[in-house]
């Protein structure tokens, strides 16, 4: 057991609340601060890509007995449904039989997590703005405005779970030797909506992640519990086929009729939603170190914000907690070494999922419609079925295993090199499932 | 001519003062703000690697008639003097006959630049701390402390020339789509001193940049006007042979006796200076965009802070001004497009000199003592002398030309590939200046 500490968690998002539950279960006093009102008391709308929960996230929930409650509000998603043209849909299963990811509403999930944390004995302080943290004492400063009066609250340890624009990290960033980068994609996103049928059923297959891949832009749809789908349009901010280029109702309607003709029947409020909903930005944020002695630590998006194309933002944040829990088990009260080991073991994996997520935009928006890529996936699946012990596809390593992300990335790169060799073989389109191909892969795997 | 504007320049360093002179010459009202006291009224000591001024910097000074005054306080440096062992010194000339760089004291130069700017009609506001800038109006906010009372001053345009930890950039950083990175090297530095002889002469050759390359650490010395040398010890912060490993007087004296035995006679105050002077950090900072409409622009270290190993920090900052001047000539009063073209044309070159500077630590600390590298340099020089129109060495492109840094880097990489091929030739050590080698290079250049 650890000696009980008084711990502040800044941020009542998904990672902050789950972290609070873990800390509370270890006997600590846990106070969670958030600058926003209690999410259970407000209407949540708008900004937020639907969440995808996969094995890493499920494990973190299961270890504190919360997986069933959370999965109860999720919709299993077993495949990609690729809308290549009008009425042409290709299906790509994510894993083997029964392997699924879960579509979740961020708002619903967050409400549930706050409930569960309160039930576990965590105290919440909403509409309390944390502006500063003293890195040597973990004391936080709270006030109405950045330049107004502040009061202080003393803690033994403060966690920054306050997201990509973390105020706690902002303070750490002023130290020497603090590495930091924020890089915006030129791709933005906007939410649209596919409402439920009159009888409450879904207009599209609810167990698919729907993609309309169109090169440098794409539309995506994920099912909600109420029969609706949240759609997300990913597109460059400027240039050809960009948010900037869609200024009028006519331009918008033409654009959708040209590129997404099969959505006309299912997105009735296109024009209203498009011009009402904000265009949001996508950023990759990296930093190091994540901790300061035994006093302050960052977790989740606050230390590794990633783009959403692998669906791993929450999963990576929840896995931070799994790793932290292992460290608490291992180091007990030696918090300085505990946090040091946490950041060092976790950082390469955070960098790896950032890279994988960045690359996946290309895969989703272009490659899913590319014959060569589809052939590659087909060969991989065929070989993997024959030799499951020799070939686990990258997506499965990332999504259906707990292998460290950095290892998954390295093996995935090696597999891709092998497949590039295989795709160069003569008549590969016809002979893709021949013994020759099988032997070639076996030989390359040994090299 | 441009219509006169009221312009604020934040930062009275080298780039801020030279920029102010350029703006003043164009008829603008120019106010320079600095949080520090007037550098002409204080003793400057300690932190600051000696400056190196080369052709890009000289050009920016010459274009406003200031080159002779500045070169008058500089010492020409024509070569590297590589101290490989006791009394063993290899010399590497930087360029062709007469091509030199200049060693300058940052403090002396900065005082002179402020004098020159005042003479040109620039107004200075020292000990005025700028905390904020309104990006849409260029209005700056000034006050005693970050959280104290602020007063505002209105301008038409505000330049941030406030260095690597720029407050103006800090404000821009809060926008969406602002890319930013700061990356610290694990190499730190500390200043030491070689005093003048009793008669005021230099203890070492004053026209050399002295290097004691020792793998992952090195000592460097640059001459000052008063007969002394400023020495800089570059070394990892921690690990073997690090600042952290030198905690006691005995450890320090042993370390210098082992690695720099020939410095004992010339650095009398080693122990006192080492423990008195701070260990400083080295950071590479990149960002984009550099400007906000026609209201706010960054320049110099504020938008591209680099490590000092190519001696180009000030030169790159001064070249920013040369480019800005070309844009003022070209665009006149169209400041929005003027600043847009400035940032777009300058950014790739800022990235290139950052990369070159980062790489040069390896060259200075290890490669200058490496037989293969010395052979490469010898072949390059020999070929370049024979075919000056076909081969300008990278160092000369960067230091003795005004070719954009990005082009110099790209050509340098190509040249290095060629030389790696050449070094693989049979008996290259004996035949380095043979016709065969000459033909090989000529052939590779055509490829």
Interface residues (C-beta under 8 A of the other chain):
Chain A: X147 X173 X176 X177 X178 X179 X180 X181 X182 X183 X184 X237 X281
Chain B: X147 X173 X176 X177 X178 X179 X180 X181 X182 X183 X184 X237 X281
